[in-house]
Amino acid sequence: MESTRKRLITLLAKKKDEYISGQKLSDELNISRAAIWKQMKSLENEGYQIEAVSRKGYRIVRFPERMSVNTIQWNLKTDWLGQNMHFEEQVDSTQTVAHQLAREGAEHGTVIVADEQLKGRGRLHRPWHSQKGSGIWMSIILRPDIEPHRAPQLTLASAVAITKMLKFLTGVQPKIKWPNDIFVGDRKLAGILTEMQAEQDLIEYVIIGIGLNVNLDQKAVPDDLQDVATSIQLETGKAWKREELIQELLYQMESIYELFLQQGFSSIKQAWEQDAYRLGETITVKARRKEWEATLIGIHEDGALIVEDENQSKSVLYSAEIDWKKGE
C-alpha cells in the first residue's frame, strides 16, 4: 500500500501547474488539514519547494535536486519491488546494509540505495569505485521460492534487466560479460554482485547488488581505471537523472523476475545471449588445471558458460578464469 507521503506527492505532481486545496487533499488522503500542513513542511525539509496560496491551496514549484526515497518512489511503476525502500547518503556498502536488514526480517523486494559507498565491492571482493552522486549503488533483497543452486541465474536475469533499461532510456548498446558485468565496447559500465543466505534446500534470502556508473566524467575516473571503465555520461555526452534510471531498472527487474519464476530460466537465456559480450569470438580459458583457446557459444540452461575448442569439443564452465582479450 502506498504511503501517505507518496500519495500526496503524486496528487500534487499530477497538477503541477495548478493549486490543490487543502480540503481536497484532506479528503483524498483521509487525513486532517493539520496533517496536510505537517506533510508539506516535511517535504520542504527534503528539498521540495511548495507554494501555498490562501483560498487556492498548494502546488509543487520545484522538486529536490538531491535523491531520496520520495524522489525515487514518486514515479515508480512496480507492484512490489522497491515499495519498501531505504536511502542512505553514505554507507560502507549497500550489500552490508541489505544483509543486516534481511536478517532482521526485511520483506521481499526491499531496496537499499546509497548516494555514496565508502567500501563498495564487487565479485571476489574487488573494490568498486562509488563516488558520491555519480552512479547507482543499490542492493535488492529477494526471498525466492527456488532451489539454492538456481540463485546464480538471478545474476544473469539482473544483467538482462540492466541492458533493457539502458537500451530503453539511454540508447546505449551494452553487452553482458559472463557472469556479472555490463560492458560498452571493452569498458565496464556496471557490475552485479549476488549473495545468498540459505540452508541445503531452502533460500532464506538473496541480495542482488548493482553498481552502475551514471554521471562519472573522465576526470573522476581513477587513473588505474581509465582504460577499463566507462559511464552513461561518457557514452552519451550528457548527464542523467539517476531516479529515472532506478525507476526503469526496478520495473525491468520486477518484470524479468516474475518471468523467471513463471517460465524458468530458458526465457532469460535467450535475451542474455542476444547481448552476450564476445559471443562467437575466441577467448582463453583457464580451468581444471589447464589453459586453452575456445569460442564462446552461449550459456547452459542453468546459466553456466558454454565454450567450444578447436576440435569442436564443448565444455560447460561453472567457474573459470577467462582472458577476454587474448586471441583478438
C-alpha positions as CSV (number, residue, x, y, z in Angstrom):
1,M,0.0,0.0,0.0
2,E,1.3,3.5,-0.9
3,S,2.4,5.7,1.9
4,T,0.5,9.0,2.6
5,R,3.6,10.9,1.6
6,K,3.9,9.2,-1.8
7,R,0.2,9.7,-2.5
8,L,0.4,13.3,-1.6
9,I,3.4,13.9,-4.0
10,T,1.5,12.0,-6.7
11,L,-1.6,14.2,-6.3
12,L,0.4,17.4,-6.4
13,A,2.6,16.3,-9.3
14,K,-0.4,15.4,-11.5
15,K,-1.5,19.1,-11.3
16,K,1.9,20.7,-11.2
17,D,0.7,23.9,-12.7
18,E,-2.5,24.1,-10.7
19,Y,-3.2,24.5,-7.0
20,I,-5.0,21.8,-5.0
21,S,-6.9,22.9,-2.0
22,G,-6.0,21.6,1.5
23,Q,-9.6,20.4,1.9
24,K,-9.4,18.3,-1.3
25,L,-6.0,16.8,-0.3
26,S,-7.5,16.1,3.2
27,D,-10.5,14.3,1.6
28,E,-8.3,12.3,-0.9
29,L,-5.8,11.2,1.7
30,N,-8.3,10.8,4.6
31,I,-6.1,12.9,7.0
32,S,-6.7,16.2,8.7
33,R,-5.8,19.7,7.3
34,A,-3.3,20.0,10.1
35,A,-1.7,16.7,9.0
36,I,-1.5,18.0,5.4
37,W,0.3,21.1,6.6
38,K,2.8,18.9,8.5
39,Q,3.4,16.8,5.4
40,M,4.1,20.0,3.4
41,K,6.7,21.2,5.9
42,S,8.3,17.8,5.8
43,L,8.5,17.9,2.1
44,E,10.1,21.3,2.2
45,N,12.7,19.9,4.6
46,E,13.5,17.3,1.9
47,G,14.1,20.0,-0.7
48,Y,10.7,20.3,-2.3
49,Q,9.7,23.9,-3.0
50,I,6.0,24.2,-2.1
51,E,3.8,27.2,-2.9
52,A,0.8,27.8,-0.6
53,V,-1.8,30.4,-1.5
54,S,-4.8,31.3,0.6
55,R,-8.1,30.1,-0.9
56,K,-6.2,28.3,-3.7
57,G,-4.2,25.6,-2.0
58,Y,-0.8,24.0,-2.6
59,R,1.4,23.2,-5.6
60,I,4.9,21.9,-6.1
61,V,7.1,24.6,-7.7
62,R,10.3,22.6,-7.8
63,F,11.4,19.0,-6.9
64,P,14.5,18.5,-4.8
65,E,17.9,18.1,-6.6
66,R,19.1,15.6,-4.1
67,M,18.0,12.0,-4.3
68,S,15.7,10.5,-1.6
69,V,13.2,7.7,-1.1
70,N,10.4,10.1,-2.2
71,T,12.1,11.2,-5.4
72,I,12.8,7.6,-6.4
73,Q,9.4,6.2,-5.5
74,W,7.3,9.1,-6.9
75,N,7.1,7.7,-10.4
76,L,7.9,4.1,-9.6
77,K,5.8,1.7,-11.7
78,T,6.5,-1.6,-9.8
79,D,3.9,-3.5,-7.8
80,W,6.2,-4.7,-5.1
81,L,9.9,-4.1,-5.9
82,G,11.1,-1.0,-4.2
83,Q,7.9,-0.2,-2.5
84,N,9.8,-0.7,0.7
85,M,13.0,1.4,0.2
86,H,15.9,2.7,2.3
87,F,18.1,5.6,1.1
88,E,21.4,6.5,2.7
89,E,23.6,9.4,1.9
90,Q,26.7,7.4,2.7
91,V,27.4,3.8,3.6
92,D,30.3,1.4,3.6
93,S,28.3,-0.9,1.2
94,T,24.7,-1.3,0.4
95,Q,25.3,-5.0,0.5
96,T,26.2,-4.8,4.2
97,V,23.1,-2.8,5.0
98,A,21.0,-5.2,3.0
99,H,22.3,-8.2,4.9
100,Q,21.5,-6.6,8.2
101,L,18.0,-5.7,7.1
102,A,17.4,-9.2,5.6
103,R,18.5,-10.8,8.9
104,E,16.1,-8.5,10.7
105,G,13.2,-9.7,8.5
106,A,13.1,-7.1,5.7
107,E,10.4,-8.0,3.3
108,H,10.8,-9.4,-0.2
109,G,11.5,-6.6,-2.7
110,T,13.2,-4.2,-0.2
111,V,15.7,-1.9,-1.9
112,I,18.6,-0.1,-0.5
113,V,20.1,2.9,-2.4
114,A,23.1,4.9,-1.4
115,D,24.4,8.2,-2.8
116,E,27.9,7.1,-1.9
117,Q,29.7,3.9,-0.9
118,L,33.0,4.1,1.0
119,K,33.8,0.4,0.6
120,G,31.8,-0.7,-2.4
121,R,32.8,-4.2,-3.6
122,G,32.2,-6.5,-6.5
123,R,32.8,-10.1,-7.2
124,L,35.8,-11.8,-5.4
125,H,35.8,-8.8,-3.0
126,R,37.3,-6.5,-5.7
127,P,36.8,-2.8,-4.7
128,W,34.2,-0.8,-6.6
129,H,34.7,3.0,-7.1
130,S,31.4,4.5,-5.8
131,Q,31.8,8.3,-5.9
132,K,29.1,10.5,-4.4
133,G,26.3,11.4,-6.8
134,S,28.0,9.7,-9.8
135,G,26.2,6.4,-10.0
136,I,23.6,3.9,-8.9
137,W,24.7,2.0,-5.8
138,M,21.9,-0.3,-4.9
139,S,21.0,-3.7,-3.3
140,I,17.8,-5.6,-3.6
141,I,16.5,-8.2,-1.1
142,L,14.7,-11.1,-2.6
143,R,13.2,-14.2,-0.9
144,P,12.6,-16.5,-3.9
145,D,11.0,-19.9,-3.6
146,I,13.6,-21.7,-5.7
147,E,16.3,-24.2,-5.0
148,P,19.6,-22.7,-3.8
149,H,21.5,-23.9,-6.9
150,R,19.4,-21.7,-9.1
151,A,20.3,-18.5,-7.3
152,P,23.2,-17.7,-9.7
153,Q,20.6,-17.5,-12.5
154,L,19.3,-14.3,-10.8
155,T,22.6,-12.6,-11.6
156,L,22.1,-13.3,-15.3
157,A,18.5,-12.2,-15.1
158,S,19.6,-9.0,-13.4
159,A,22.0,-8.3,-16.3
160,V,19.2,-8.7,-18.8
161,A,17.1,-6.1,-16.8
162,I,20.0,-3.6,-16.8
163,T,20.6,-3.9,-20.5
164,K,16.9,-3.5,-21.2
165,M,16.8,-0.3,-19.1
166,L,19.9,1.1,-20.8
167,K,18.6,0.5,-24.3
168,F,15.1,1.9,-23.5
169,L,16.2,5.1,-21.7
170,T,19.7,6.0,-22.9
171,G,20.3,4.5,-26.3
172,V,23.5,2.9,-25.1
173,Q,24.1,-0.6,-26.6
174,P,25.5,-2.7,-23.8
175,K,26.9,-6.2,-23.7
176,I,26.8,-8.7,-20.9
177,K,30.1,-10.3,-19.9
178,W,29.7,-13.6,-18.0
179,P,29.0,-13.9,-15.3
180,N,28.2,-10.5,-13.8
181,D,29.4,-7.4,-15.8
182,I,27.9,-5.0,-18.2
183,F,30.2,-3.6,-20.9
184,V,30.0,-0.9,-23.6
185,G,32.7,-1.7,-26.1
186,D,35.5,-3.1,-24.0
187,R,34.9,-0.9,-20.9
188,K,32.9,-1.8,-17.8
189,L,29.7,0.1,-17.2
190,A,28.1,-1.9,-14.4
191,G,28.7,-4.9,-12.1
192,I,26.4,-7.2,-10.3
193,L,27.1,-9.0,-7.0
194,T,24.7,-11.8,-5.9
195,E,25.0,-13.1,-2.3
196,M,22.8,-15.6,-0.6
197,Q,21.9,-16.9,2.8
198,A,20.5,-20.5,2.5
199,E,20.2,-23.9,4.0
200,Q,20.8,-27.1,2.0
201,D,17.5,-26.9,0.2
202,L,16.0,-23.6,1.2
203,I,16.9,-20.0,0.4
204,E,16.4,-17.6,3.3
205,Y,17.2,-14.6,1.1
206,V,19.2,-13.4,-1.9
207,I,20.8,-10.0,-2.2
208,I,21.4,-8.6,-5.7
209,G,23.9,-5.7,-5.6
210,I,24.2,-3.4,-8.6
211,G,26.8,-0.8,-9.3
212,L,26.2,1.3,-12.3
213,N,28.3,4.3,-13.4
214,V,26.0,7.1,-14.4
215,N,27.4,10.6,-14.3
216,L,31.1,9.7,-13.9
217,D,33.2,12.0,-16.1
218,Q,36.6,11.3,-17.4
219,K,38.4,13.4,-14.8
220,A,36.7,11.4,-12.0
221,V,37.7,8.0,-13.3
222,P,40.7,6.8,-11.2
223,D,43.9,6.5,-13.2
224,D,44.1,2.7,-13.0
225,L,40.5,2.5,-14.5
226,Q,40.9,5.0,-17.3
227,D,41.1,2.3,-20.0
228,V,38.6,-0.2,-18.4
229,A,35.7,1.8,-17.0
230,T,33.0,4.0,-18.6
231,S,29.7,5.6,-17.6
232,I,26.4,6.5,-19.2
233,Q,27.5,10.2,-19.3
234,L,30.7,9.3,-21.1
235,E,28.9,7.2,-23.6
236,T,26.1,9.7,-24.3
237,G,27.7,13.0,-23.7
238,K,25.2,14.2,-21.2
239,A,24.3,13.9,-17.5
240,W,21.3,11.7,-16.4
241,K,18.8,11.9,-13.6
242,R,19.5,8.8,-11.5
243,E,16.0,8.5,-10.2
244,E,14.6,7.9,-13.7
245,L,17.2,5.2,-14.3
246,I,16.4,3.5,-11.0
247,Q,12.7,3.6,-11.6
248,E,13.0,1.9,-15.0
249,L,15.6,-0.6,-13.8
250,L,13.4,-1.7,-10.9
251,Y,10.4,-2.0,-13.3
252,Q,12.5,-4.2,-15.7
253,M,13.9,-6.2,-12.7
254,E,10.4,-7.0,-11.4
255,S,9.1,-8.0,-14.8
256,I,12.0,-10.3,-15.5
257,Y,12.0,-11.8,-12.0
258,E,8.3,-12.7,-12.4
259,L,9.0,-14.1,-15.9
260,F,11.8,-16.2,-14.4
261,L,9.6,-17.6,-11.7
262,Q,6.7,-18.4,-14.2
263,Q,8.7,-19.7,-17.1
264,G,12.1,-20.7,-15.8
265,F,15.5,-19.6,-16.9
266,S,15.0,-20.5,-20.6
267,S,13.1,-17.3,-21.2
268,I,16.0,-15.3,-19.7
269,K,18.7,-17.3,-21.5
270,Q,17.6,-16.2,-25.0
271,A,17.6,-12.5,-24.0
272,W,21.0,-12.9,-22.3
273,E,22.6,-14.5,-25.4
274,Q,21.4,-11.8,-27.7
275,D,23.6,-9.3,-25.8
276,A,26.4,-11.5,-24.8
277,Y,29.9,-10.0,-24.8
278,R,32.2,-11.6,-27.3
279,L,29.7,-14.3,-28.3
280,G,31.1,-16.3,-31.2
281,E,34.6,-15.0,-30.6
282,T,37.8,-16.6,-29.3
283,I,38.7,-16.3,-25.6
284,T,41.3,-18.0,-23.4
285,V,40.0,-20.3,-20.6
286,K,41.9,-21.4,-17.6
287,A,40.1,-24.1,-15.7
288,R,40.7,-27.7,-14.4
289,R,44.5,-27.0,-14.3
290,K,44.8,-26.3,-18.0
291,E,44.6,-23.4,-20.4
292,W,43.1,-23.4,-23.9
293,E,41.6,-21.2,-26.5
294,A,37.9,-21.6,-27.2
295,T,34.9,-20.0,-28.8
296,L,32.2,-18.6,-26.6
297,I,29.0,-20.1,-27.9
298,G,26.4,-19.3,-25.2
299,I,25.2,-20.3,-21.7
300,H,23.7,-23.5,-20.5
301,E,20.1,-23.9,-19.3
302,D,21.4,-23.5,-15.7
303,G,23.5,-20.3,-16.5
304,A,26.9,-21.9,-16.9
305,L,29.1,-20.7,-19.7
306,I,29.5,-23.0,-22.8
307,V,32.7,-22.8,-24.9
308,E,33.9,-24.9,-27.8
309,D,37.6,-25.8,-28.5
310,E,39.3,-26.2,-31.9
311,N,38.2,-29.8,-32.0
312,Q,34.6,-28.8,-31.6
313,S,34.5,-30.3,-28.1
314,K,32.2,-28.3,-25.8
315,S,32.8,-27.5,-22.2
316,V,30.3,-26.3,-19.6
317,L,32.1,-23.9,-17.2
318,Y,30.7,-23.1,-13.8
319,S,33.8,-21.3,-12.7
320,A,36.9,-20.4,-14.7
321,E,39.5,-17.7,-15.2
322,I,38.9,-16.1,-18.6
323,D,41.2,-13.9,-20.6
324,W,38.7,-12.0,-22.6
325,K,41.2,-10.0,-24.7
326,K,43.7,-12.7,-25.6
327,G,43.1,-14.1,-29.1
328,E,41.7,-10.8,-30.5
